[in-house]
Amino acid sequence: MITNTSLEHKGNLFPSKIVSYEHEGDSISFYTDNNVILKVTVLRDSLLRFRFTTKGYFSNDFSYAIDKTQLHGYNFLQVSEDENYFEIRTSKVICKIKKADVRLSIYDLDNCLILQDELGFHWEESYEYGGNVVKMSKSSKDGECFYGLGDKATQMNLKGKRVENFATDQYAYQKDQEPLYKVVPFYIGLHNQKSYGVFFDNTFRTFFDFCQERRNVTSFWAEGGEMNYYFIYGPQMQDVVTTYTDLTGKPELPPLWVLGYHQCKWSYYPESKVKEITSKFRELKIPCDAIYLDIDYMDGFRCFTWNKEYFPDPKKMVSELAEDGFKTIVIIDPGIKIDKDYWVYKEALEKDYFCKRADGPYMKGKVWPGECNFPDYTNPVVREWWAGLFKELISDIGVKGVWNDMNEPAVMEVPNKTFPMDVRHVYDGNPCSHRKAHNIYGTQMARATYHGVKRFVYPKRPFVITRSAYSGAQRYTSSWTGDNVATWEHLWIANIQVQRMSISGMGFTGSDIGGFAEQPTGELYARWIQLGVFHPFCRTHSSGDHGNQEPWAFDEEVINITRKFVNLRYQLLPYLYTMFWQYIEEGIPMLKPLVYYDQDDTQTHYRNDEFIFGNQILVCPILEPNAVGRRMYIPRGEWYNFWTNELFSGGREIWIDTKFDEIPVFIKAGAIIPKYPVQQYVGELEFDELTLDVYFKKGKEKSVVYEDAQDGYDYKKGRYSFLSFRTIGKEKELIIQLHKEGKYDTPYSKYKINLIGLPFKVTEIEIDNEKIEFDKISFEQNNCLIIDKEFNELHIVGE
């Protein structure tokens, strides 16, 4: 329950009139007669920063969220003044600031009002802690919709909702429960077919109200710190999301195996059990690339140690698992057991690396090992020390990735489930209490872990996953949606959460397939795996308290469905890899809610279920038991049923019959979908051809395929392959044009091209203007041919 958060509190204070201003470079500062200063910084023509202080000066400008390499620079900036307003104009927006009360309005160049202050900036003094509760309210248009905010277990459209951002360990959380594990104080507004974004970069506990308290008023506020927010203008949602993602940063490309299927449980031990699990995957021919070890692999839950009774020779075990294609991932928590004989504890104690209470003693809390102290990851010296601790795990033993858990930070057996708010942090030279550092504690742990894994896994690429995160964490880590529950409602929640995380900058996310708490039925597990293979991060994880949750824990039918869909994911790995490449290069989210895909179609504004996987695959999971079909919305355009190749016209809701071993999947007409052969793990097979499924469309369509050596850093030296396909479909003709970039020579020499939906019988085929005999390209059944990969144009003619 959120209490004492009303913006109507009688203690509110407001800015007075503007008495002067200064314009220097990209920043304009406005001074009032009651010490309030507003500093507006134009970072890009469509990206403005608004920063307020109430004390006559600004504190040090520091943010963990902002990527130092983010693009900035504008084409045009003009500041002018009239009787009532100051006006800041760029080549994209006009910002008017009222002289009487510093309230502002933002317009596009067509003079359409995009965002306007209602009460605007106001504050309330905090007598208990010092500083202010800082507040902002905006007027909301009729019919305005709101999206984003990251890890929220609620409807995609946030209109009418109030949410809280305070990283919290919420075991078995429920629909609409607040707050959860991650803090992403960024939302997207949409009205009159125009989108904008607001990023409130404040790490204190924050709140957002989307017209719940007062109709047509949107507000956000924080329990401390500055009113510091960024405005991003679209007008397309795609523009807003890519700009925000560039502002807060993008990850590096993961190794391809990370995009395979992962298996996890609390807990797999001893070694014989781990090998029993991995052997069963190979026996049943269900592909799997990663096996996880939870806290029981440690000696008494001490991080960076091994229980030698369960795992007598971890290096040998990890090596043997690797020979069978399994990469070992281990969990590392922040709580360091208080034990004078434990080397990690002794080292941190000697170097004074643990968090302290306000009066000096170390912060102490109970977690899995018992009483623990906790490193202060906001101290760069501590982060460097922490990174060095991974040498044995990664370099010597051969572990391939690290899983950070309990880093909200979670503390057991205390009412608020976390550190006391008086705990002190270095905060990279900006000392503060836990009130300010709480929401970024998990991100800084993941950051330190990432640098350690990267250092010792080099020349390969690192893999880190975290439960808690703040905006910008995507630069270092992937994530999952925490301790969910094996219920149909949670399957619905997982579908929305991962879509929402994707448009909130943190694309590399998935859920615990099947649910962490409680036990799914075979039907629920099957439906979840059918969804999970279309999430960027794909992992089954469960609590050992509730029974087994491997694919074979259910019946033969569920095993077959799991195999079918995991096989499909492995076939689609080049498609997945390509969409990840577009995410890191251009900030394009890997999953796209329908409203992102087509914001001009109002039918998409409240859709929760359907999403676009990559750019050209439409997925709609089955979210209810005993379903023989479902109603779903097909977005505008033409789409092929993946299972039947039947062509559908979109912009309408339809009924789709489904079998237990299928969910509705559609391919955009004109798309070229690349596929690999099924492998039991990435790198198992050498293959001589890449399959290209070509879906006919009258008109033009573009598709791309990115490939490299699948690991390592040669791709940063230009050793990659980027294929850009252009299809041109006519009544009795199909042209496929190929443009190639990059210095990487793919290991295959041929393309197997499957022609789907051709409306004519093929009579002639030309490759680079040379007519080709059908038998030389194995052309058969009017839909399949095999050609050398070195071509520029394929011309197919029919009658």
N, C-alpha and C positions, 0 to 999 in steps of 0.2 A: 504494500500500500504506500502510495506517495502522499506525504503529509506536509503541511506548512509550506506549500509551494505556490500558492495563488499569487498571481501578478497584481491582485487588487489590494495587497497589504498596505495599510495606512502609512507605513514607514518609508514608502518610496520617495526618492529624491530624483530631480530631473535637471538636465543641463539648462543653463540660462542662455541669453542671446550671444551670438558671435560678435566679438569686438575687433578681431583682426585675423589675418591669415598670412601664411608664408608658402610660397611655391618654390621647391628646390628639386630639380631633376624629375623623378617619377612620383614624388610625394608632395601632397598639399596638406598643411596643418592648419586647423581652425581652432582659435582660442576664444573661450567664453569668459564672462566676468565672474564665474564661480569656480574657476580652476579646472573645468572640464576641457580637455583637448581631444579633438577628433583628428586622427591622421589617416588620410586616404592615400593609398599607394596603388598606382596603376601598373600592374605586373604584365598584363597583356591587354589588348583592346577589349577583350571579353572577360577579363579577370581583374577584379578590384578588391583590395583589402581595406577593411574598416577597423580601426583600432582606437579605443577610447581609454582615457585615464581620467580619474576624478581628483588627482592630487597635484596637478600642475606640471608633472613630468612623467615620463614613461620609465618603467623598469627595464632591465636588460631584455632585449628582444631575442628570445630563444625558443625553439620548437623542436621536439623529437619527430613531429609528423612530416614536416616539410622536407622534400628531397632537395639537397643542395645543387643537384644537377638539373633541376626542373627548368623548362624553357621559360624565358621571360623577354620582354621587349615589345614595344607597341609601334604602330604605324603613325598614329596621330594622337596628340594630346593638346587640348586647349582649355584654359581656365578663364572664366569670365564672371562678371558680377553685375547684377541689376539691383533694383531697390529692395527686393524681398529675398532673393536667392543668390547663392553662388552656383555656378554651373561648371561641371567637369565633363568634357566631351572627348570621346575617342572615336575610332572609325567603326565601332560597333554599338556603343551605348552612350546615353546622356544621363548623368547623375546630377540632380538638383538638391541642394542643401539649404534648408530654410534658415535664414538669419535669426529669426526670433527664438527658435528652440532646438536647432540642430537636427530636426527631423529631415529625412532624406527620401527621395523618390528616384527610381531608376526607370528609364524609358529606352526603347530601341530607337533606331533612326527614323522609323515611321511614326514616331511619337506615341507608340502603344505603351501604356504603363505596364511594366513587368513586375516591379516589387516596390512597395511603399510602406514607410513606417506608419504604425498606428500610434501607440504611445512612444515608439522609438526606444532609444536607450534610456534606461533609468536604473537606479540601484538602491540598495538598502544596506546600511552599515551593519557589520557583524560585530557586536560587542563581545561575543564569546571568544571568537578566534582572531579578530582584527580583520582589516580589509573590508571588502564589500561582497554582498550577493549581487551579481551583475545580471541585468535583465534586458531583453529586447522583445518588442512585439511588433508584428507586421500585419497590415490589412490583407485579408484573403479574398479573392474573387469568388463569386458564386460559381460552383462547379469545379473549383480548383482541386487538383489531386496532388498527393504527396507520396514519394517513394524514397527508398534508401534506408539509412540508419543501420545498415549492417545486420547484426545477429539478433533479429527480433522474431519471436514465435507468434506472429500475428499476420493478418491479411496483408497482401502486397501493397494495396493502397492504404496509407496511414490516415486518411481523412477521418476525423472524429476520434483519434487515438491520442493518448498521452503516454510518453515513454520516458524511461530513466536510464542514464548511462553511468553505471558503476560496476566495474568488473567483479562478478560474483560467481562463486561455485554453487551452481543450482542443480544438485543431483535430482534427476527425474522431474525436471521442470515441466510445466503444463502450458497449454495454449494461452497466450496473452500474458504469461507471467513475466514480471519485470523485477529487477534487471537480470541480464544474463552475463555470459563470459566476456564478451567483446564490447569495445567502445568505438563506435564509428560515428562521430557527431556531424554527419554530412547528409543532407536531404536534397531531393530534386522536386521542384514545384512545376506543375503543368497547368496552364490555362490558356484559352484562346489559341490552341495549337502552338504554343510557345513554351519552351522549357528553360528553367534557370536552376542554379544550384546554390546552396549555402553550406559552407563548411565552418563550423564554430570550433576553432582550434583552442580548446580550453580543457586541461586535463583534470580539473576538479570534477566532482559529481555534477552532471548536467541533466537537464530536463528539456523535453520538447513537447509542446502542446499544439496539435493540429486541429484547431477549431473545436476542441472539446469543452473547455471552460467557457469560451465565448464564441458564438457563431461569427464566422468571417474574421476571426483573429487567430493568427499563428504566432507562437511565442517560443523563445528558448532562453534559458537562464542557467547560471552556474553558482555554486556555493562559495566561490572565491575566484581569485585571478582576474584577468582582464576580459572586457567585452572585445573580443578579437575574432572577426569572422571574415570570410572570403565570399564574394559574390561572383558567380560564374554565369555568363549568359550563353544560351544555346545558339539559335532557337531550337535546335533539335536536341533531344535527350542524348543522342550519341555524342554531340559536341560537349555537353556538360560533363558526361562521365569520363571522356578521354582527357579533358582538361583537368578534372579533379585527380584522375589517376596519374597524370604527369606531375601535378603539384605535389602529391604525396609519395610518388615513386612506384617503380615496377620491379619485379624480381628479375633475376637472371634465368636463363633457360635451364630447366631441370634435365637431368639425364632421362632418356626415353623410358627406362625401366620404371621410373617413379610414376609414370602414367599407366602402368599396368595394374593388375589386381593385387591387393594387400590383405593379409589375414592377421587378425589380432584377437587377444582375449586376456582378461585379467584372471588367471595367468597361465601361460604355457611353461611348465616345469615338471620334472627335471628334463635333462637333455633327451632322454629316451622319448618323452612325450612330444617334445619339439620335433624330433625326427619322425615320430609316428604321424604327426600332422602333415609335415612336408611330403612324406612318402605317399600319403593317401591322395594328395593333390595330383601327384604324378601318376599314381595308379589309376585314378578316375579320369585322367586327362582333362582336368580343369586348370587352365593356365593360372599361374601365380608367380609374382616376382619378389614379394617381400613377406617376411615373417617377423612378428614383433615380440619382444620380451618386456613384460610389465615388471613391477617392482620386486617380484619374488626372485628375479635373477640375482639380486644384490645380497650381500652379506648383511643381514639385519636391516635392510632398507637403506644402507649407507651408499650414497651416490658414488660412482666410479669404483665400486668394488664388485666382486663376484662371490656368490655362494658356491664354494668349492664342493659341497656335498651334492648339490643339484647339477653343477656345471664344473666338473673337475678339470677340464682342459678347454676353456672357452675358445682359444685361438684355433685349436684343432676342429672343434665343432663348427665354428663360423666358416672355416675353410672348406669343410666337407659340405656344408649347406650351399656354399657358393659354387662348388663343383656341380651341384644339382640345380643351379640357376636361382637359388634363393639369396636375397640380400637381407642381412640381419639388421633390424632397427631396435634400439634400446631406449627405454624411458629414463629421463633424468629430471628430478624435481628440485625445487629451490631449497627445501628444508635440509640443513646439514646437521646430522645428529651430534648432540653434545656428548663427546666421548674423547677424553684426553689421549687415548691410544689410536685414534682415527686420524690418519695423515691429512686428509682434506681439512678436517676441523682444526687440527693443530696449526696448519699453515695459515688458514684464514684468521685464526685467533692471534697468532704472532704478528700478522700484518695489519690487524685491526680492520678487517674487511666486512664485518657484520653490521647490519642495521642496529641503530641504538635508539633507546627511548629518549624523551626530551631531557630527562635529568641525568643521562649518562649510561645506565646499564644497557646491555645488549637486549634487543627484542628477542623474547623467548616465546615459542608456541609449540603446541603439540601437532605433529603430523605423523605419517606412517612409522618413522623410526622411533617415535616418542618425542621427548623434548628436543627442540631444534633451535639453532640460530639461522639467520637468513642473510646471504650476501646482499650488499647494496649495489645492484646492477646499474644504478644511475651514476656510479663512480667509474670513470673510464679506466682507472687503474684496476679496479675489481673486474671489469669486463675482460681486460687483457689477461689477468690471472685466470679467470674462468675459462677463457678460450684455450689456454695452455693445458688445462686439466684433461682435455680430450685426446691427448697424444696416445696414451696406452690403448684406449678403446678403439680409436680409428687407425692409427699407424701400426700398432703392434698386433692387435687382435683382429682387425679387419672389419669392424662394424661399419656399415655404409650410411647410416643416418641416425638422427637423434630426435626423440619425441619429448617435448617439454610439457609437463602436466602440472596441475596444482599451483599455477603461477599467477593466479588472480591478484594477490597471493591468497591461497586457501589455508586456513588454520582451523583445527578441529576443537570442539568443545568450548567455543566462546560464542557469545550471542550474535556478534556481527560477522562471524565466520572469516575474519581477516585480521590484519594488523590493527593495533590501536592507532588512532589518528595522530597521536603525538610523536610517532616514530619519525626520526630525522633521516633525510637523504641528501646526498651531495648534489644530485641533479645537474651533473656536468658543470659545476661551478656556480650554480644558482641555488644555494641551500634552501631547503623547504621541508615541510612536514609531509606525512603520508597522505594528507588530504589532497595534496597536489600530485604526488608521485604514484598514488595507488593505481590509477588507470593505465599508466605506462610501465608498471613494474614488469608485467609479463612480456611486453615487447622488448624491453631492454635485456631480459634474460634470454629471449630468443635471438636477439641481436648478438649477444656474446657467444651463444651456442653456435650460431651460424658461422661466425668468424673462426671459431675453434674447429668445427667440422671442415670448413673450407680449407683451412691451413693444412690439415693433416690428411685429407682425402685427395688433395691435389696430386697429380694433374687431372683427376676426375672432378665432377661437379658435386656440390654438397646437397644434402636433403635434410631439412628440419621441419618439424610440424609442432604447432603450439595450440594450446587451448584458449589462452587469454591473449588479447591483442588490442592495440589502439591504432588509429589511422596511421598508415605508413609502415606498419609491421610487414606488409606484403613484400617489402624490399628484402626481407631476411628469411621469410618462413611461409609455409603453407599452414592451413588450419582445419579444424573440424568443429562441428556444432555442439560438442560437449555431451554430457550424460543424458541422452534422450531415453525414450521408453518404447518397448515393443508393443505399440498400439497403432491402429489405423490412423488415429488422429495425428500421431507423431510422424507417420509416413507423409501425411499432408503438410505438416509443419516443415519437415526436412526439404520437401520440394520447394517451398517458398523461401526458406532460409538460404539455401544455396544460390537461388536466383538473386535474392536481395544482396547477399555478400558479393556476388559477381558485379552488380552495378554500383557497389559501394567501394570499388577499388581492390577488394580482396578476392580475386577470382579463384585462386588455387585452394578450393574448399570442398569438403564433402561431409556426409553425416555417418554416424555409426550404422552401417547397414544391418537391418534387422532389429535395431534398438539395443542400447547398452543395458538398461534395467529391464527385468522381467524376461519372459520367454515368448518369442513369436511362434505362431502356428506356421506350418509349412507354407500355407498360402500367403501369409503376410511376408515371410522371408522372401518368397519367390517374387512377389510384387515389388519388394524393396530392392532386390538385386536388379530387377528390370529397370528401375529408376536410377540406382546407384552407378551403373555402368555409363550413364550419361552425365555424371558429375565429374568435374576435373580431378578431384581426389576420390579414389574408389577403394574403400576398406570396410570389411566386416569387423566389428568389434563388439564385445559383450562382457558382461560381468559374470564371472564364474559362479556367482551365487545362484544363478537362475538356470543352470543347465548348459548343454553344449549348443553351439551355434555355427558349426561348420556346415557346409552344404550337405554333407552326408548325415547330419543329425536328423534329417527329415526323410521323406520317402524317395523312391526312385524317380518319381516325376519331378520333384524339386531338384534333385541332382541334375537331371537332364535339362531343366530350364536354366539352372545356374550355368551349366556348361555352355548352353546355347548363347546366353547373353554375354558371358565373359569371353567366349570365342569372338562374338561380334565386336566387343571392345578391342580385342587384340587385332582384329582385321582393320578396325578404324584408327589404329595408332598413328598412321601418317596424317590423318585428318585432325586428330587430337593435337598432335605435335605442331601442326600448322596453325591451329587456332591459338595455341600457347605462344607461338612466335608472334602472331598478330597482337596478342595481349601485351607482350613485352616491348614490341616495336612501336605500336600505335595506341596502346591503352584501350583496345577494343575488348570488352568483356567476353569471356568464353561462353557464358550462358546469357541469353537475352530474353527477358520477359516480353510478352507480346506488345506491351505498351512501349517498350524501348524500340522494338522492331518497327512498329507503325503507330506513332503517337497521334497521327491525324485521324485514325479510325477510333472513334469513341467507344466502340465495342471492346477495345482492348484495355480500357482504363481500369476495369475491375476484374480482369482475368487473373486467376491465381495459378492454374494448373499447367497450362501449355507453356512451353518455352522453346526458343531456338537454340540448338546445340551447335556452336560454331556459327557459321553464316547460312547454312543451307539444309540443316536437318531439323525438322519440327518433331518434338517429343511431347506426348501427353500420357502421363502415368495412370495406371488404374489404382484408385485410392479407396476402394470399398470392397468388402468381401463378397464372394459369390457373383461377381460381375460377369456378364456375358457380352458386355459392350458398355459404351458410355457416350454421352453427348460431349462434343468438344468444338472449339472454334478454330476454323481454318483461316489464317490471315490472308489478306488480299494477295492475289497472284494465282499461279497454278502450281499444284503440288501432287506428287506421285505417292500413292500408298506403297511404303517400302516392301510390304509382304506380298502384295498382289500386282504391283505396277499399274494399278488403276489411277487415272488422272482425275483430279478434283479441281474445280474452280473455287477460290477462297472468298473471304469477306462474308462468311456465313457460318452458322452453327449447324453441325450435322451429327447424326448418330453413326457410330462406328461399332460394328460387331467385332468382338475380340475373343480369342481363345485363351486358355490359361497360360499357354506358352508364348503369348504375344502381348504387346501393348501398342497403341497407335503410334506409328512412326511414319513421317512423310518426308520426301525429298523434294526440294525446290526444283521446279522445271528449269532445265538448262544447266543444272549443276553437274560438275564432274567430281565424283567422290573417289579418292584414292584408297586402296586397300592392300594390306599385307596378307600373306598366308597366315593361318592360325599357328602360333607358337606357344609352347608351354611356358616360356619366359623370353624376354627380350634378348635377342642375340643367339637363341638356340639354333636357328636355321639360317643357311645361306640360300638366297633365292635369286633367280635370274630374270624375274619379271615383276612389274608393278601393275596391279589390276586397277583399271580406271572405269568406273561405272558412269556412263554418259547418259543423262536424262534429257531427251529431246524437248526442245522448246522452239516455237516460232518466234524469232527475234534473237536478241543478243543476251549473253550472260557471261560473267567472268568467274573463274575458279583459280585457286592457287594451291600449290603444294610446296611446303618447306621441308627439306631434309638436310642432315649433316651426319657426322660420324656417331651420333646418338649419345655421346658423352665427351668430356674434355672441352678444351677452349679453342680448338682450331677454327671453329665457326666465327670467332671474333677477328680472325685474320682473313676472312673472306672465303674460307673453305666450307662453303655450304652450297646447296642447290635450291634455287627458288624458281619454280615453274609457274608461269602465268598462262593459263589457258583462256581462250576466248572462243565461245561457240556462237555460230550464226546459223539459225535454223530457218529454212524456207519450206514451201509446200512439198517440194520433191528434191530437197537438197540439205545437206548438213556440212558445215565447214568447221573444222577444229584447228585453230591457230595456236602455236606454242612459242612463247618467248622465254629464254633461259637466262638466269643470272647466277653468278657464284662460281667458285673454283673447285667445288667438291664433285668428284666423279662417283655417282651412285654405283653400288655393286651390281645392280641388275642392268641388263642390256636391252630389255624389251618392255613394251607395254601390252598388256592384254586388255583390250577395249571391249567392254560390254555395252552395246547400243540398246537403250531402253526407250520404248515408246515411239520408235520410228513410224511415221504415218505412211511410209511408202516401201516398196520392195526395191532393194539395192540392185542396180544394174552396172554400176561403174564406180571404181575407187581410184583416186589419184593421191599420190604422196609427193609433195613438192613438185607439182605439175607433171608428174610422170605416172602414166596409167599402169596399174599393178594387177597382175593376174590373181584371181581369188585364191588359188591353191598356194601361192607364195606367201600369203599372209594368214593362212589357215582360216579363211572366212567361212563361217557356217551358220546355218539357220537364220540368216538375215540379221544377226545380232552380235556376233563375236568375231573379232579379228586380232591377230598378234602382229605387231610391227616393231621395227627397230626404234629405240628411244631417240635416235638422232633424226628428228624431222621438224619441220617448221609449219607445214600446213597439210592437213588431211582433208580431202574433199570427197564426200560421199554423195553420189547421185542416184536417183531412183525413178520409178515410174508408178 
